[in-house]
Amino acid sequence: MRITFIIGWAGHQQASTTTMWLAFEGYRRGHDIAFVDYLDLSMDPSGEVWGKARVPSPGYSTRGQYAAALRSPEVPRRERCLSDDAIVFLRNNPADRMSSWVEKVGNPAIPFGRLLQRQGVAVINDPAGLAEAGHPGYLLTRIADLMPPTLLSRDPVRIERFLRDLDGPAVLKPLAGYGGFGVFYLQRNQVRNVRAMIETLASGGYVVAQGWIPGAHEGDKRVLMWRGRPLELAPGRWSAYLRRGNAGEHRHNIHAGGRPYPCELGPQEIKVIERVGGHLAKDGLALVGLDLIAETVLEINIFCPGGLHNLHALYGFDVAAHIWGDLEAGLISGGSNGF
């Protein structure tokens, strides 16, 4: 099959990234794999979508070699018609680069993805689902009872009033954030530096204010969802792991220094995951990272969820091989969000 990964920047791709795990597995299986920067897309007068594609040559035996070849300025680049592909993965993080520009015009990969979908290409994740779910309102209008109290705003007065009414610890973070960057912890009734934090975050876009979840200092669970559910790696063992930050650190993200640990999912957590998974499946969000603390949903990562290398290191299970088995079996259909 012809498969293209639309990414943010080839220079960011390392052997450990989930994009590389997915792409190298397809490459190893003999599929035609290419990479296109989301700023290198075009539509011609006929409506076909084209991209300046990076295509590592055959013969690489390890994921590290493959990732290094992709990053190399010597990698062959050629015009590629994505309209002829079987599958296109939208793996660019709109918060990763040019976030202020993306906030003004939107994630450009989404309209191109919609064009491809209309032409019969299977697009993962579904562009309409990405546009809908890339906002806290997606979860708040569906599972508000499973989330901490949440406010989305750029108004310092409104945010401060929310924090006072909350009357407890809270978190401030950027809407267009990732990896734990720009996340601030506030103590109950904290006044010092709050306005400065809000203004700093608001200068880059919308601010998310959330109530602090009891037990959050113990870590959160990243659950990798595929086709609306976590993968059962073994009886009672799911595609999930605990992320725990360093002592004194309120952020548990791996990018912020957190470490992954094996974990189990309890019956109540499974019920929460199934409920969220029903919405994800309906909206064509096939590959999603879901973050939980106990039975509370923190957020979802729909653009470029990671963790495949952590699941392999912790449990010895290759999630990429399982996903490719489903792709080769035709379980993701083109032209719609069907799966």
N, C-alpha and C positions, 0 to 999 in steps of 0.2 A: 504494500500500500504506500501511497504518497502521503506523508505526514509533515506538516509544518508547525513549528513552535513559534508563536509570536511572543517575543521577549522584550525586556526593557533595554538591556545592553549586554552584548556578548562578553564584554570584559568582566562582568559580575559573575559569570558562570564558573563554578568550581565543581570538582568531582563530587562533593557532598550535597550539592543542591538537588532538590526533588526533580527539577527540570532535567538535570543531567541523568539522574537515575531512570527517569521515564524515557528520555531520548536514547540513551545508550542501550537500553534493553531492546528498543525497536530497531536500532542500528545493528545490534548483535543478531537479531532475528532476520536480518536481510531486507528490512523495509527502507524506503527512500526517505531519509530524514533531512529536513532543512530547518534553518533558523532565520527569522526576519525580525529586525528591530521594528517596534510599533511606530516609529517615526519614518520608516522607509517603505510605507505602503502607498499604493496608487490604485486608482480606478480609471480604466480607459473608456473611450466613448461607447464601447459595446456593453459596459457594465462589469467587465471582468476585473478581478482584483489581482494586482501584481505586487511583488516585493523584491527588494534586493536581498537575495538569500545567501546565507553562509552555508556551505555544504562540505563538511569534513570528508576527506577522501576515504576510501575503504582501507582496511588493514589494521586499524587500531584494536589492540587486544585488551586494553584496560580503560576504565572510566576516566582515570586521570589523564591518560594520553589523549583521549577523545576530547575532554574539556580543554586541555591545553591547545589542541589543534583548533578548536572553535575560537579561542581567545586570540590566536595568532593573527597578525596582519597579513600573513601569507595564505590564509585559508581562502579557497576559491569562492568568489562571489558572482552570482549570475542572476539575471532576471528570471523569476519563477511565477507562473500563473497559479495562484492559490485556488482559483476557481476549479482547477483540475484535480485538487487534492481530495482524498477520501476523508481525512480528519485534519482539523486545525485546532491546536491547543492555544487558548488565550492565556499566556503565562506572564504578562507584564503587570507589574505592580504600579498603579497610577500614582502612588505616594512616593515612589522610589526616585523619580527624576522629574524635573520641571513641574513640581506639584502645583505651583501657582498658576501656570499656564493650563494644566489639566483641569483645575478647578473652574477656570473661565469657560473652556470649550468642551469639557468632558473628556472621558477616556477615548481617544480616537480608535482604539482597537474594537470598541463596541459597535459603531456603525459599520465598519468593514466586516466584522463578524456577522452582522445581520445580513449584509449583502451575500456573503458566502453561504449562509444558511439557506437563503432563498434559492440559491443555485444548487442546492442538494448536498452541500458539504456538511458533515457532522462537526459541530463546533463545541468544544469543551473549554470552559463552561458556557452554557447557553447565554448569548449576548443580552437577551431581554431579561434573563434572570440576574445577570451581573448588574445591569442598570437598575433593577428593582432592589436588589439586596445589598448594593454598595452604600447603604445608608442605615443608621440605627433604627429608623422608622420601620424598616422591614421586619425586624424582630419585635419591636414594641407593638406593632399592630397585629401580631400573631401570637406571641408568647410573653406578653408583658408580665404575667404572673410568675414567670420563671426567671425574670431579670431583676437586678437591683434597680432602685429608683434612678432614672436617667433623664438628663436634660441635654438638649442640643441647642446651642445658641452662640452668638458672638457678642451678646449684650452683657457687659460686666455687671450692670445693676441686677439684671435678671439672674445671672449666675450666682452672684453673692446672696441674693434672696433665697435661691434654691438651697444653697449651702447652709444658711441660717435655719431654714425650715427643716432641713434634714436632721439637724441637731445630732450629728454623729460624724465619724471619720468619713472622708470622701477621696475621690480620685479625680484629677483633671487630666485630660489627654487630648491630643489633636484628632479631629475626625479623619484627616488624611495622614494617619500615622501607621507605623508598623514596627515590629521588633522591639517594642517597649521604649522607643525613643520619644522624649518629650512627655513622659508620664510623671505626674506629680502627686504625691500623697499629702493630704491635708488632715491635721488632727481636728478633733471636735472643737468647733467654735474658733478655729484658727483665723486670725486677722492679718498677722504679719506676712507681707509679701504676696498675699492672695491676689490683690489687684494687679500686681506686676506679672504674676504667673498668667492670669487671664489675658492681659494685654499682649504678652509674648506669644501665647498660643493663638490668640485671635488674629494676630498679624499675619499668620500663615493660613487662616481659614477658620472653619467652624470648630468650636470647642465642645467636647463631650464631658459632662460632669456626672459622676455616678457615686452612689453610696458605696461605702466600703463593706465588703462581705465578711462576716465573722469566719475566722479560720483561714482567711486568705494568706496569712503569713506562712502557712504550711505548704503552700504551692498550689498550682492549678493543673488540671488535666487537659492535655491536648488529645483530642479524639479525631483521627483521620477518617473522614466519611467518604465512601465510594458508592455511588448510585443510591444515596439516601440512607446508608447504614454503615456502621463500622465493620471492618472485616474480622471474622473470627479466625484468628491465627492458629488456635488450638482450642480444644474444649474449655470454655470459660476464659479464654485469653483473647483480648480484642486489640485492634489497632489503636492503642491508646497508651500514653505514658505520662508520668508525673513530671512537671517542670518545677524546679525549686531553685530560688535565687540564693545568693550568698547571704551570710548572716548580716542582718541589718538592712538588707535590700528588699524593697517592697515589690520590685519587678521580678518576675520569674521567667521572662522570655529568654530563649537561648542566646539571642543576639545581645542581650543585656547581661550576660554572664551566668544565666541559669543553667542548671544541669538536668539531663533526663534520667529518670529512674523507672523501673518497671512498676506497673500498677494494675489493679483490677477494677472492674466496674460493678457497682452494686445494683440490685434490682431497681431502686428508685432512679439511679442515674441512667439505666437502660431505658426506663420509661420516658425520661426527659429526652434522651437521644432519639428515640423512636418518634416522639412528637415533632421534634425539630426536623428530623429526617424526612417526614412526610411532606413538609413544606419545601424542603430542598429538592426532593424528587419531582414534585409538581412543577417547580420552576426551572428544571433542567440543570440544576447545580450538582454536577456529577462528582466533582472532586473538591472537598471542602474541609477546612480545619475548624473544628468546634472546640471552644475553650470553656471548661466547666470548673466551678468550685462547688463541691458537694452536688446539690440539685439545682444550682443557680448557673444560668448561662451568662458568660461574660461577653462574648462576641463570636463572630464567625469570620474566617479568612476565606474569601471566595476567589480572590484573584490569583494568588500563587501560594497556596498552602504547602507547607514543607513538613519534613519529619520522616521521610522514607528511610534515610540513612540511620536515624535514631531507632526506628522500629527494627531495622536489620541488626544493628549493634546490640540491642537489648534482647531480642527474641530470635534472631537468626532467620527472620521471615522476609522474603523479597516481595514487597507489595507491588513493585513495578511489574514483576512477572505475572502476578495475578491480574493486574489491570490490563496488560497486553493480551492475556488469555481471553478476557471479555471483549476487547476490541477486535481481536481476530475472529471471535465467534459472532460478530455483528450485533452485540448487545447494545451498542450505541448507534442509533440510526441517524442518517443524514437528513437535512431539510427540516428538522424539528428538534424539540428538546426530548424526544422520546427515548426513554430507557427504563 
